[in-house]
Amino acid sequence: MREVLNYATYDQGEILFDIMGFGRPLDAEVVLFLPGALSFAWGGVIHTLADALGLELDEVREVTERRAMDRDIEVASGRVTAGTMAALRFEVQGIVGGEPRVIVEHVTRLHDDAAPDWPAQIGEGQYETFIEGELKMKATLQLQARGGDHNDGGLMATATKVLNAIPAVCAAEPGLLSVLDLPIRTGMHLAAER
């Protein structure tokens, strides 16, 4: 699975600059690059997908790359100066038999010109799912909130998944639940009147 987005409109300076390291030197020590931080944040997705596919993971690996811009840029939450991080790419990989079999990849830019050799955005960005096998599949999803912003659309889609799970979680027996334990929610009869 891959997220390819331009985060320039994501007005969360603490997350972008302090946690993710945008606008910092390429070798800056920030929370996202601490050993195990990516696995802590996205490892649950890797383990859930592996469980759903019947795979037993040998390990979870982290791969990161950072790129700078050759000029200063302005984004919603501040300024990124030339030579500091303006693009980030990472993978969290579920390893089976020494090979990455389940991968979550993020390609995040603060300007469309940053890291042009990395996977390209479609419009302002997208979420992609790739399945390799006898039948190869690729699904692309683009999200926008009512105001048209793709970053707000991603945040709303995340919140919607959690909110729609509330009835099933409340009806479940006590204990821990995985997304694999919850029913698939459809959009039947959910259209809002305008």
matplotlib code that plots the C-alpha trace (Angstrom):
import matplotlib.pyplot as plt

x = [0.0, 1.3, 0.3, 1.7, 0.7, 1.8, 1.5, 2.0, -1.6, -1.4, -1.3, 0.2, 3.7, 4.5, 3.8, 5.5, 8.6, 9.2, 7.9, 8.5, 11.6, 10.5, 12.5, 15.3, 18.8, 18.6, 20.5, 18.4, 17.3, 13.5, 10.8, 9.8, 13.4, 14.0, 14.6, 11.3, 9.1, 7.8, 7.1, 5.3, 3.1, 2.5, 3.5, -0.1, -1.2, 1.6, 0.7, -3.1, -2.5, -0.2, -2.8, -5.5, -3.3, -2.2, 1.4, 3.8, 6.2, 9.9, 10.4, 9.3, 11.8, 12.0, 13.5, 13.7, 14.9, 15.0, 15.4, 16.0, 14.8, 17.3, 15.2, 13.1, 9.4, 6.4, 3.8, 0.7, 2.6, 5.8, 8.9, 11.2, 14.7, 16.8, 18.9, 16.6, 14.1, 11.3, 10.5, 10.3, 9.9, 9.6, 8.6, 7.5, 8.0, 6.6, 9.4, 8.6, 11.4, 13.8, 11.6, 9.3, 5.8, 3.6, 4.7, 3.3, 5.0, 4.6, 5.9, 5.4, 6.4, 6.0, 6.4, 5.5, 9.1, 10.7, 12.2, 10.9, 12.3, 10.1, 6.6, 4.5, 1.4, -1.9, -3.2, -2.6, -2.0, -3.4, -3.6, -2.7, -3.0, -1.0, -1.5, 1.1, 0.3, -1.5, -3.9, -2.2, -4.3, -3.9, -6.5, -6.1, -8.1, -8.1, -9.8, -11.0, -12.9, -15.8, -13.5, -11.5, -8.3, -6.8, -5.1, -8.4, -10.0, -7.5, -8.1, -11.9, -11.6, -9.6, -12.0, -15.0, -13.6, -13.3, -16.7, -18.4, -16.9, -18.5, -21.8, -19.9, -17.4, -20.2, -22.1, -19.0, -18.1, -15.5, -11.9, -9.5, -10.7, -8.9, -10.3, -10.5, -13.0, -15.4, -18.0, -17.4, -19.4, -21.2, -22.7, -26.2, -28.8, -26.2, -26.6, -27.1, -29.7, -28.5]
y = [0.0, 3.5, 7.0, 9.7, 13.2, 16.7, 17.9, 21.6, 22.3, 20.2, 23.0, 21.0, 22.5, 20.3, 17.1, 18.3, 20.0, 18.4, 14.8, 14.2, 16.5, 18.7, 21.9, 20.2, 19.1, 15.8, 14.0, 15.6, 13.2, 13.5, 11.3, 9.6, 8.4, 7.0, 3.2, 1.4, 4.6, 3.7, 0.1, 1.4, 3.7, 1.4, -2.0, -2.8, -2.4, -4.8, -7.4, -7.1, -7.6, -10.5, -12.1, -11.6, -13.2, -16.1, -15.0, -15.5, -12.6, -13.1, -9.5, -5.9, -3.6, 0.1, 1.9, 5.7, 8.3, 12.1, 14.8, 18.6, 21.3, 23.7, 26.7, 28.0, 27.1, 28.3, 25.8, 26.3, 25.7, 27.6, 28.0, 25.3, 26.6, 25.4, 22.4, 21.1, 18.2, 18.8, 15.2, 12.0, 8.4, 5.4, 1.8, -0.4, -4.0, -7.3, -9.8, -13.4, -15.8, -12.9, -11.0, -8.0, -9.4, -6.8, -3.1, 0.2, 3.0, 6.8, 9.3, 12.7, 16.0, 19.7, 20.7, 18.9, 19.4, 17.6, 14.2, 14.0, 10.4, 9.0, 7.7, 10.5, 12.0, 12.0, 15.5, 16.4, 12.8, 9.4, 6.1, 3.0, -0.7, -3.2, -6.9, -9.0, -12.6, -14.7, -11.8, -8.4, -5.6, -1.9, 0.3, 4.1, 6.2, 10.0, 11.8, 15.4, 17.1, 19.4, 22.3, 20.4, 19.7, 16.3, 16.3, 17.1, 14.3, 11.8, 12.9, 12.7, 9.2, 8.0, 9.4, 7.9, 4.4, 4.8, 6.3, 3.7, 1.0, 2.2, 0.2, -3.1, -2.4, -1.7, -4.8, -7.1, -9.2, -7.7, -8.0, -6.7, -6.5, -6.2, -4.6, -8.2, -8.9, -6.1, -6.4, -4.6, -1.4, -0.3, 3.0, 1.7, 4.2, 6.7, 9.5, 12.8, 15.2, 18.6]
z = [0.0, -0.8, 0.1, -2.3, -1.1, -1.1, 2.6, 1.8, 2.9, 6.1, 8.7, 11.6, 12.2, 15.2, 13.2, 10.0, 11.5, 14.9, 14.4, 10.7, 10.3, 7.4, 7.2, 9.3, 8.1, 6.2, 9.1, 11.9, 14.7, 14.9, 16.4, 13.1, 12.5, 15.9, 15.7, 15.8, 15.5, 12.1, 13.1, 16.2, 14.1, 11.0, 12.3, 13.3, 9.7, 8.6, 11.2, 10.4, 6.7, 7.3, 9.6, 6.9, 4.3, 6.5, 6.5, 9.5, 9.6, 10.3, 11.1, 10.4, 8.7, 8.2, 5.2, 4.9, 2.5, 2.8, 0.1, 0.2, -2.2, -3.9, -3.0, -0.1, -0.1, 1.9, 3.2, 5.3, 8.6, 7.8, 5.7, 4.5, 3.6, 0.7, 1.7, 4.4, 4.2, 1.8, 0.8, 2.8, 1.6, 3.9, 3.9, 6.7, 5.4, 6.7, 5.9, 5.1, 4.0, 3.8, 1.3, 1.8, 1.3, 2.9, 2.5, 3.6, 1.8, 2.2, -0.3, 1.2, -0.4, 0.6, -3.1, -6.3, -7.5, -4.5, -5.2, -8.8, -9.3, -6.5, -7.3, -8.8, -7.6, -9.5, -9.0, -5.4, -4.4, -3.9, -1.9, -3.9, -3.2, -5.2, -5.2, -7.0, -7.9, -10.6, -10.8, -10.4, -9.1, -8.5, -6.9, -6.7, -4.3, -4.2, -1.4, -0.9, 1.9, 1.1, 0.7, -1.9, 0.2, -0.2, 3.3, 5.0, 2.9, 4.3, 7.8, 7.4, 5.8, 8.8, 11.3, 9.4, 9.7, 13.5, 13.9, 11.7, 13.9, 17.1, 16.8, 16.1, 18.9, 21.4, 20.4, 20.7, 23.6, 26.0, 24.9, 22.2, 18.6, 15.4, 12.2, 11.0, 13.8, 12.7, 9.9, 6.6, 6.7, 3.5, 2.5, 2.3, 3.3, 4.5, 1.9, 3.6, 2.3, 1.2]

ax = plt.figure().add_subplot(projection="3d")
ax.plot(x, y, z, "-o")
ax.set_aspect("equal")
plt.show()
